[in-house]
Amino acid sequence: MSAATDTTPVTAPANPIGQSVRDSLVIARRNLIRMTRIPEMVLFGIIQPVMFVVLFTYVFGGSMKIGNTTDPGVYKDFLMAGIFAQTVTFATAGSAAGIADDMQKGLVDRFRSLPMARGAVLTGRTVADLVQTAITLLVLAIVALIVGWRTGSADPTSVGEILAGFALLLLLGYAFTWIGALIGLSVRTPEAATSGGIIWLFPVTFISNAFVDSSQMTPWLRHIAEWNPFSATVQACRELFGNPGVVQSDAWPMQHPVWASLIWSVLIIAIFRTLAVRKYRSAAI
């Protein structure tokens, strides 16, 4: 007696890149829906940079020397590129805390049970954070216009250059969210992730050309500030926005800030995405 064996046709595996993109968009949608249900997350993220704008503009505006003047209006236009850059980088803390919270609640184990690309969880999270950062940046730009910031105040500029400046800011913010992702995967609680995600940002943002003219710093500190990836983006945005305070320096990032900003951001994404995905896989085992 012969037995017939049923065979199930084997389906060819889907395109891994396409699957990763689809899975990432699903995770991003999940985080965006969660964001709309907790509007205070967005609200608090907007209030902090607005406070920085008001404090630095009206408290320090008349005491900061930019070039050969202490005119508050000049400092206001000088300041805004730094505030924009600080805002997108401080989103790192939110990314770190969000991922640590998902880890603590066991969502990683749930995602592991699904047929999805491993890196999609982190990519989707960082994309959702990028959308939130873009919203915050839009509101902050409106506030900046209200308090008197203007593009083209030092050199003529165009709409394309202005949009390119904001694109560089969002690219830098996206790069830094991958640092936040790695921090969130490396700690045990969201509270630790928040602290770990923000404490290192203070020297990065303040040892830079964001709030003061770096040419007035001591030589060793000036060199650190000029090679700071954060400074490159700030310098590039001032050039693209046509604002005063573009620092004259022999350092390559200050002479070619747009290229330096792109290179630094892409390099940060390449390094920290690789490390974060590797950490995620090991944490999920």
C-alpha positions in Angstrom: 0.0 0.0 0.0 1.4 3.3 -1.1 0.9 6.5 0.8 0.5 9.8 -1.0 2.4 12.7 0.5 0.9 16.2 0.3 3.4 18.9 -0.5 2.9 22.5 0.2 4.4 24.9 -2.4 7.2 26.9 -0.9 6.7 30.7 -1.3 9.8 32.6 -2.3 10.9 35.0 0.5 9.7 38.5 0.0 12.1 41.3 -0.9 13.9 42.0 2.4 14.3 45.7 1.6 10.7 46.1 0.7 9.6 44.1 3.8 11.8 46.3 6.0 10.3 49.5 4.6 6.8 48.2 5.0 7.4 47.0 8.6 9.1 50.3 9.5 6.2 52.3 8.2 3.8 50.1 10.3 5.8 50.8 13.4 6.0 54.5 12.6 2.3 54.6 12.2 1.8 52.9 15.5 4.0 55.5 17.3 2.3 58.4 15.5 -1.1 57.2 16.6 0.2 56.8 20.1 1.5 60.4 19.9 -1.9 61.8 19.0 -3.4 60.0 22.0 -0.9 61.6 24.3 -0.8 65.2 23.1 1.1 66.4 26.1 4.2 64.6 24.7 4.2 67.0 21.7 3.1 70.0 23.9 6.0 69.6 26.3 8.4 69.1 23.5 7.3 72.5 22.0 7.3 74.5 25.3 11.0 73.9 26.1 12.5 75.3 22.9 10.1 78.2 23.0 11.3 79.0 26.5 14.9 78.9 25.2 14.0 81.4 22.4 12.4 83.8 24.8 15.1 83.5 27.5 18.1 83.8 25.2 16.6 86.6 23.1 15.4 88.9 25.9 17.8 88.0 28.7 21.1 87.6 26.9 20.4 89.6 23.8 22.0 92.8 24.8 25.1 91.3 26.4 26.4 89.0 23.7 28.9 90.4 21.2 28.6 89.2 17.6 31.3 90.6 15.4 31.8 94.1 16.6 28.3 94.8 17.9 26.1 93.9 20.9 22.9 94.8 19.1 20.1 92.5 20.4 18.6 92.3 16.9 21.9 90.9 15.5 22.1 88.4 18.3 18.5 87.3 17.7 19.3 86.4 14.1 22.6 84.8 15.1 20.8 82.8 17.8 18.0 81.1 15.9 20.1 78.6 13.9 21.6 77.4 17.2 18.2 77.1 18.9 16.8 75.2 15.9 19.8 72.8 16.0 19.5 72.3 19.8 15.8 71.6 19.5 16.3 68.7 17.0 19.1 67.2 18.9 17.3 67.3 22.3 14.7 65.0 20.7 17.3 62.3 21.4 16.1 62.1 25.0 12.5 61.3 24.0 13.7 58.6 21.6 15.8 57.0 24.3 13.0 57.1 26.8 10.4 55.8 24.4 12.5 52.8 23.3 13.4 52.0 27.0 9.7 52.1 27.9 8.9 49.6 25.1 11.6 47.4 26.3 10.4 47.5 29.9 6.8 46.8 28.9 7.8 43.7 26.9 6.9 45.0 23.5 10.2 43.6 22.2 9.0 40.1 22.9 5.7 40.7 21.1 7.5 42.1 18.1 9.8 39.1 18.0 6.8 36.8 17.6 5.8 38.6 14.4 7.3 37.9 10.9 8.9 41.3 10.6 12.3 42.8 9.9 14.3 43.2 13.1 15.6 46.7 12.4 12.0 47.9 11.5 11.2 48.4 15.2 13.9 51.0 15.7 13.6 52.5 12.2 9.9 53.0 12.7 10.4 54.6 16.0 13.1 57.0 14.7 10.9 58.0 11.7 8.0 58.8 14.0 10.3 60.9 16.2 11.4 62.7 13.1 7.8 63.6 12.3 7.4 65.0 15.8 10.6 66.9 15.5 9.5 68.4 12.2 6.2 69.6 13.9 8.2 71.1 16.8 10.6 72.8 14.4 7.7 74.3 12.4 6.1 75.8 15.5 9.5 77.1 16.7 10.1 78.8 13.4 6.7 80.6 13.7 7.6 81.7 17.2 11.0 82.9 16.0 9.3 85.0 13.3 7.0 86.5 15.9 9.9 87.6 18.1 11.7 89.2 15.2 13.9 86.6 13.5 14.3 87.1 9.8 16.2 85.2 7.1 18.4 87.2 4.8 19.3 89.7 7.5 23.0 89.6 6.7 23.1 88.1 3.2 20.5 87.5 0.5 19.0 84.1 0.5 16.4 82.1 -1.4 13.5 79.8 -0.5 15.4 76.8 -1.7 18.3 77.7 0.6 16.0 78.2 3.5 14.4 74.8 3.0 17.8 73.2 2.6 18.7 74.6 6.0 15.7 73.0 7.6 16.4 69.8 5.8 19.9 69.7 7.3 18.4 70.3 10.7 16.0 67.4 10.4 18.8 65.2 9.1 20.9 66.0 12.1 18.0 65.4 14.4 17.3 62.0 12.7 21.0 61.1 13.2 20.9 61.9 16.9 17.7 59.8 17.4 19.8 56.8 16.6 22.1 57.7 19.4 19.0 57.9 21.6 17.9 54.5 20.3 21.2 52.9 21.4 21.0 54.6 24.8 17.4 53.4 25.2 18.4 49.8 24.5 21.3 50.0 26.9 19.5 51.0 30.1 16.9 49.4 32.2 14.3 52.1 32.8 12.8 55.1 30.9 14.0 57.4 33.7 17.6 56.3 33.2 17.2 56.7 29.4 15.9 60.3 29.8 18.9 61.2 31.9 21.4 59.3 29.7 19.8 60.8 26.6 20.2 64.4 27.6 23.2 64.8 29.9 25.8 64.4 27.1 23.9 66.9 24.9 24.8 69.9 27.1 28.5 69.9 26.3 27.8 69.0 22.7 25.4 72.0 22.2 27.2 74.5 24.4 30.8 73.8 23.3 29.8 75.0 19.9 29.0 78.1 17.9 25.3 77.9 18.7 25.0 80.6 21.3 28.3 82.5 21.2 31.0 83.4 18.6 33.4 80.5 18.9 36.3 82.7 17.7 36.2 84.3 21.1 36.9 81.0 22.9 40.3 79.9 24.1 42.2 78.2 21.3 41.9 74.6 22.5 38.2 75.0 23.2 37.6 76.7 19.9 39.1 73.8 18.0 36.7 71.4 19.7 33.8 73.7 18.9 34.8 74.0 15.2 35.0 70.2 14.7 31.8 69.6 16.6 29.2 68.0 14.2 26.6 70.3 15.9 28.6 73.4 15.0 28.8 72.4 11.4 25.0 72.2 11.1 24.6 75.6 12.9 27.2 77.2 10.6 25.5 75.7 7.5 22.1 77.0 8.6 23.4 80.5 9.2 24.9 80.5 5.7 21.7 79.1 4.1 19.4 81.4 6.2 21.6 84.5 5.4 21.9 85.3 9.1 24.9 87.1 10.8 27.6 85.4 12.7 29.1 83.0 10.2 32.5 82.3 11.8 35.6 82.8 9.8 37.9 79.9 10.5 40.6 77.7 8.9 38.9 74.5 10.1 37.5 72.5 7.2 34.0 72.1 8.8 33.7 75.8 9.2 34.8 76.5 5.6 32.5 73.9 4.1 29.7 73.6 6.6 27.0 72.2 4.4 29.2 69.3 3.3 30.5 68.9 6.8 27.0 68.7 8.2 25.9 66.1 5.6 29.0 64.0 6.2 28.7 64.1 10.0 25.0 63.3 9.9 25.3 60.4 7.5 28.3 59.0 9.4 26.4 59.2 12.7 23.4 57.4 11.2 25.6 54.6 9.7 27.5 54.0 12.9 24.8 54.3 15.5 22.1 52.5 13.5 24.4 49.6 13.1 25.2 49.5 16.8 21.5 50.0 17.8 20.2 47.2 15.6 22.9 44.9 16.9 22.0 45.8 20.4 18.4 45.3 19.7 19.0 41.8 18.3 21.1 40.8 21.3 18.6 42.2 23.7 15.8 40.3 22.0 17.5 36.9 22.3 
